[in-house]
Amino acid sequence: MSAPRLEHLFHPDNARGYTRGIADAVRLLLDQLDSLAGPTTGISPEEAAAPVAEVDLDSPLADGTAALAEVKRLWLDDAVWFHDPSYAAHLNCPVVIPSLVGELLIAAVNTSMDTFDQSAGGTFMERRLIDWTANRAGYPEETRDGIFTSGGSQSNLQALLLARGEAERRGVPLDRLRFLTSADSHFSIAKSARLLGMGDDAAIAVPTDAEHRMDVGALRAALDECVVDGLVPAAVVATAGTTDFGMIDPLHAIADACQDFNVWFHVDAAYGGGLLASPRYRHLLDGIERSDSVTIDYHKTWFQPVSSSALLVRDLATMQHASWYADYLNPRESQNPNQVDKSLQTTRRFDALKLWLTLRTMGADEIGSYLETVIDLAREVYDALSVQPDIEVITPSQLSTVVFRYVDPHLDEDAVGDLNRRIRAEMWNGGRSVVAATKVGGRQFLKLTLLNPMASVQDVLDIVEQVRTLGHSLGPALPEAVR
């Protein structure tokens, strides 16, 4: 057998090769940043797919320089840049530099967080961050716990797994269990019911009020109806930051209902969890301390790179429902602090390091100030749009979204919806701005998701002006006097 070539392997004798590779990548990144003219090039799926399909992955290129050039052509040249003030579509944030330093170390050392003998100090750094976040959420020191996850969907899934486990521990059959959540909650709640073997009917959508927050009266009625029908509510999920409207469900009132019906109370704070670091707006999460579990996405309103999320629990004993023991990895009798004991994942990155470096470099208050800045931005933009006659807005957000659309009095509802879809497509194609789309009561709208603390009010109003200009040009051809 011939000896393998080792010049690409990361090891002490190849520090120079590592340094050279990282330097080349950084130069490529910085050159790309210098050449950007907007958040996107407007490339189509067909245009993006074709050159990738032509690559022969069985034939390596001459060297790393050639490989980086290929990556530039296939990806970087058409990447979507979330730091650009004209990107205002989804819950993607620009990231802070300390977290990028963390990414470098995480990838190079390649720590796996499943067992202590693979992570050592990393185990305790992650545990300290979980405890620190859970303390900010108001959980009791004696019992609180949690785990880092890949994202909000996984955190929600695990929370509902624990809720299901607690209900089954009381002897409730699986087919009688139900989850109740707002009609505006994240789709991962209904999907989790399916993944947990409960079926699509197990997720009950509770109506929202005029402000798009869970209607607590409707929640109590739904809980009563479950009891009358012989069903058992396994969990109520409140949303602290709905995807479309950035609204926070009334946490105290929902906690009261959960207490009255003896139901697990989960808060999906994937979006709004950054308020835990906000001196000015932390009060918006009042009541979260009464929950049994919380989802936090650090890669949203804590300005961390994907992926970085966590599930927090009030009582560490409930984590047993996610536990599994293997003799070759984490035997039941092991006294080591193995994180896999409470994780849905086995191999898991040391994503906690990014947040650790961020807090130790910047501090929580500065992270919180970033979120406060975009909340204030969204409120100013909403106020400005609410008085514009050709722009329709929905309720003001508690966080940093603005749901709006261009309207033309000469068009019916279907035509207005079609026009706004065309506006969004043209904005993407032009590469100058990116906005999202959604529906409200079956009506088509556009959406600004504002997570860039460097964006100004004028930057965002310029995006809306592009919407208006396109609406005027793509709409019906009417005499200017009529308009």
N, C-alpha and C positions, 0 to 999 in steps of 0.2 A: 504494500500500500504506500502510495506516495505521501509525503508530508504535506499538510495543508499550508497554504499561504496565510501568513499571520500579519501582514503589514496593515490590514484594516482593523484588526482587533484592538479594542481599548485596553491598554495595560500600561504599567509604569515605563516600560521601555519604548512605548510609542506615544509619549506625551507630545512630542513635536508634531506627529501626524494629527493628533487630536486638535492641537492648537491651530494648525494650519486649516483643518476642515472647518472648525468653528469660525475662524477669521474670514474664510471665503464666504461662508453663509451669511455672516453679519454684513460684509461688504455688499453682497447681493441684496440683502434686505434694505440697507440704507440707500443704495442706488435706486431701488424700486420706490422707496418713500419719496425720494427727491423728484421722481418723474411722474408722480400721480397727478391726475387732472380731475379726479372725482372719486366717488365711492365705488364705482363699477365701470366696466367698459360696455355693459349692455349685451354681452355675448349671449347667444341663444343656446339651448340645450344641445341642439344638433351640431353647432359649431364647436362646443366644448367637448363633445363626445368623440368626434371624428379623429383628431390627432392622437388621442389617448388609445383608441382602438388600433392604430397603426403601429404602436410600439411593440417590438419583439422582446418580451421579458426574459427570454432564454439566451439573449445575446447582450451581455453587459457592455457598457460604453468604455472608452479608453481610460478614463480617470474620473475623479470626483468633480473636476471642473466641468467636464462634459455633462455629467449627471445633473449638476446644478443648473446648467444652461437649459437642459431639457425640462427640469422642474419649473424654471422661469417661464418657458414657452407654454407648458401644459397647464400651469396653475397660477403662478404669481402674476403673470401679465394680466390675468382676468379675475384675480381674487377680489372679493368684496371686503372693503376696508371699513371697519366699524368705528375707527377714530375720526373719520371724515365728518364734519358737521352736517353734511347733506345726506348722511345715512340716518334714517329715522324709521326703520321698518320693524324689526323684531327685538326681542329682549337680548340683544348682543351688546356688550359693553366694550369700550376701550379698556386696556389693561394697564396696571401700574408696573413700573420697572422692577421693583423688588420681587414681584411674583415671577417675572421673566427670569431673573437670576435663579429663583427657586426651580423653575422648569429645567434650566441647564443642569443643575445639580441632581435633580430627580432622575433625569434621563441617563446621565453618565454613571451614577452609582447603581441605578436600577434596583433600588430597594423594593422588596415586596412586603407588604404590611400584614400578611396573614399570620405569621408566627413570630415570636420574640427572637428566635434564632436566625431570622432573616431581616429583622428591622431594628432590634436593640433600642437605642435612644429614640428612634423615630416613633416607636410604640408609645412612649411617654409624652413626646411632643404632641402627637395626635390626641392622646387622652386629655392632655392639659388644654388644648384648644376646644375640644368638645365640652369640657367642664366650664371653661371660660364663657363659651357661647350660651350654654345652658344656664349659667348663673345670670347672664344678661336677660335671658328669657324668664327668669324668676323661679326656676325649678329648685326644689329643696336639695341642699348640699349632700345630705345623707344618702339619697337614693338616685340622683340624676345620672344619666349616662347617654350614650349615643355612639354613632359611627360615621365616618366619612363614606360617601357614596359617589357614584358616577354622575348623578344629576337628580333633579327634582322628581322625575318619573320613578326612578328606583327608590328614592326616599319615601315617596307616597306609597309605593307598592309594599315596602317593608313595614311601614306604619300600619297599613291595613291588614297585612299578614299577622301582625301582633294583635290587632283588634279582633280579627277572626279567631286567633288562638285563644284569647281570653274568653270569647263567647263559647267556643267549643269546649273549653275547660269546664264550663258550667253545664255541659251536656246538651247544648243546643245543636240540632242537626244542621248540616251545611245548607240544605235547601231552604231553610227558614230564615237565614241570615240576610240582612239588608244593610247597605251603606246609604246614607242620606247626605246630599251635597247640593250646593247652589246650582241653579241652571246655568250660571256663568262660570262655573269652576273649570279647572283644567281637565282635558280629556283623559288624563292618566288615571283619574279616579274610576271612571267607568271601565277603562281598560283593565285596571287592577282587579276589578270584580270578575272579569272574564278570566284573567290569568290565574286567579285564586280558585277557579273551579266553581264559581257561584253563578255564572251566567249573566247575560246582559240585563236581565230584569232585576238583578240584585242591586243595581245602582239607581236610586230614586232621586230625580232632579227636583229640588225644592224651588218654587218661584222666587223671583227677586222683587224688591220694591222699586219705587220710581228712581232711586239712585243706583240701581243695579247691585244692591247688597242683599244678602239672603233675608227673606221675609221670615222673621222669627215666628209670627203667628202661623204662617203656612208650615213652618217646620214642626211646630207643636201639633198641628192638625195631622201632618204626615206621620208623626210618631204615634199619635193616637190611633190612626188608621191601621198602622202596622200591628199594634196590639190587638185591635178588634179582629183583624184578619188572621191572627195566629202567627204572625211573623215576628222576628226578633231583630230590632235595630242593633247592629254590631258596632257601628261607628257613625258619628256625624263629622263631616269634614267642612270646616270653615276655611275660606280663602282670604289670606291677608295679602291682597294684591292680585286682582283678577287680570288675566292676560290682556283683555281688551280695554277695560275701563280703569284699571289700577285702583279698584275699590277694595276696602277692607270690611269684611262681614262684621256685624256687631258681636264681638267676642264674648263680652260678659253675658249678654242675653242668651247666646247659644250655650255657653257654659252652664247657665241656670237650667236650660232645657235638658242638657245631657245629665246633669245631676239629678233632676227629677225623674228621668227615665232610666238612670243607671246605664248610660251609654258611653263608650270610649269617645273622647273628644280629640280630634286631630286638627291641627292648623297647618294648612299648606301656605307657608310663608316663603315659597321659592322666590317670589318677586319682592315682597315687602320685608323680607328678613333683614335687609340692610338697615332698617330703622332701629335695630338693636344697637347700632353704633352712632345713631343720630342724637345729639343733644337737644335739638329743637323739635324733632318730630317723633321721638320715641313713644310719646303718649298715644300715638295712633294704634299701637299694639297692646294697649292696656287690656287685660283679660287673657292674654296669651299664657300667663303664668298658671292659669287654671286648667290648661289642656293636659292631655296624657302624652301627646307627641307633637313634634313640630318638624316641618321640612324647611331647610335653609339652603338656598343656592348662593354660595359665595361667588360663583361665576356670573352673577347678574349684578346685584346692587352692592357687592363688595369689591367689584372691579378686578376680579381674578380671571385668569385664563381657564377655558374649559379643559378638563372638568374639575369641579370643586363644589361638592354639595355635602350636606350632612343630614342625618336623622337624629333628632334629640328625643329622649324619652324621660318622663318623670320618674319612672320606677325601673331600675336596671333589671329587676326580676322578670319583667315582661319580655326582655330580649331573648329568653330561653326558647321562644317560639321560632326563632331563626337559627337556633344552634344545631350543629351536627358535629359528631366527633369521629375522627379517623385515627386508627392506631399509628399510621405512618406520618401523621401531621400534627394533630392536636388531641392526643388520647385524653379520655375523660379524667384520668387521674393526674394529668399534668398540672404542675403548680405555676407554670409560666403564664405571663399575661398575654395570651394569644388573642389577637383581634379577630381572627377568623371565627372565633366562638360566637360572635354576634353580628356577623356580616353575611349578606347574600352572596358576596363575591369571595373567591378564594384568593388568587393572585390579585393584588390591588396596589396601585401606585401610592407613593408618599405625597399625595396632593396637599396634605396639611402643611408641608414645608412652605408652600407659596404664601399661604395666609400668615404663617409664623413670621416669615421675613418681612411681609407687608406691615404687620403690627409692630414689629420690633424696629422697623425703619421709619414708618410714618405715624403710627399710633392710630387708635380707633377713631378718635375725634376727626382726624383729617379724612379718613374714609367716609365717615358720616357726613362731613361737609360736602363731599362730592355728591352724595345722594340728595342732600338738602338743596344743592344748586340746581339739579335737574328737576326736582319737585317744584321749586320756585319758577323755573323756566316754563314748565308745562302750564302752570297757573297763569302766567303772563301771556303765553300764546293763546290759551283758551279765551281769556278776556278780550284779546285783540280780535280773535276770529268771531266771537259771539256777536259783534256789532257789524259784521260785514254781510251785506244783503245777499250775495251770491254764494255764501258759505254756510252750511248747516252744521252745527256742532251738537254732540250729545253731552250729557252731564259732566261737569268738571271732575277730574280725577283726584284721588287722594295721593296718588303717586305721580307718575310721569308719562302718562299717555294722553293723547288728544284724538278722539274719534270725530271725524268730520267728513264732509264731502262737498263737491261743487254742485250747485243746483241751478237749474234754468227753468223759470216759470212756464216756458213754452213746451216743456217736456213732461210726459207722464212718468209714473214711478219706474216702469220697466226701462224707459229710455234713459232716465237719470242714472239708474244702476248700470246700464250698459256703457254710458258715457264715462262714468267713473272707473269702470274696469279698463276701458281703452286709455284713459288718462294715465293710470298706473303703468300699463304696459308700455306706453310711449315714454314715460319717465325712465323706466328701466332701459329701454332701447337707446335712449339718448345718453345714458351714463352719468347724468348730472346729479340725480337724486334718487333715493330709494325710499319708498313708503310701503306700508303694509295695507292689506285689505281685510275687511271682515263684514259680517252681516249683523244688523240689529233689527230684530223683529221681522226677519226676512228681507229687509231692505239693504242694498249694497252701500257700504261706506268705505272710506279710506281711514288709515290710522297712522298717527305719529307716535313712535315709541322713543322717548328721549332719555338716553342714558349717557350722553356725552357732556361732561361738566365744562368742556371748553366751547361748546356751542352757545351762540348768543341768540337772543330773541330775534334779531334781524336775520340770522342764518336760517332760522326755522320759518320765519315769514317769507323769506326768499323761496323756500320750498313750496309754500302755499301759493305764492305768486306764479310759480311754474304750473301748478295745478290749475289756477285760474286761466292762465294764458292758453294752456292746452284745452281746457274746457270751452273756451271761446272759439278756438280754431277747429276743434273736432265736433262742436255742437251744430245745430241746424243753421243753415245759411239764412240769416234774417237781416233786414235793413238795420243799419246802426241806430236809426231813430227809434226803431221798435225795441232794441236792446236798451 
